[in-house]
Amino acid sequence: MAQIAGFAVTILDPRGAYAAPERFPHARLDPRWPEEALPEIGLDVYTAVATLTHDARIDDPALRLALASDCFYVGALGSRATHARRLERLSASGAGPAALDRLRAPIGLDIAAVSPAEIAVSILAELILARGRKPLRSLKAQDLAGRPFASCGA
């Protein structure tokens, strides 16, 4: 989905069973640890970093590097409790309040996503929003009064 939306996808994961060509045939796979791969790949204003492994040994170094860069988006998968522990670890490792405020977590727009596919859609939607740097529209019932309504689908 990210490639269809115009993103070049690189998957970093030193665990060969997860970052396998069979699972991601159209993505660039890099089996190195983030602290080795990301400086070489480069992190700039055109880069988004999303950590999805649930493994602090992989996610935390990637987040530290991304938060210290100009990435347009930095997000991490996990519950609010997991995120609170993550913030403590990142803070203890030297990440300041301004950097931590940039971290989007739990990752993805809050669309009540449950399945892996829905979570992927919510993450991609948040990436697209961040890339466009447009604020979310807030429509109230009174804003919709008198407007025509159309619905498609079953």
Buried (B, 14 or more C-beta within 10 A) or exposed (E): EBEEEEBEBBBBBBEEEBBBEEEBEEBEBBBEBBEBBBEEBEBEEEBBBBBBBEEBEBBBBBBBBBBBBEBBBBBBBBEEEBBEEBBEBBEEEEBEEEBBEBBBBBBBBEEEBEEEEEBBBBBBBBBBBBBEEEEEEEEEEEEEEEEEEEEEEE
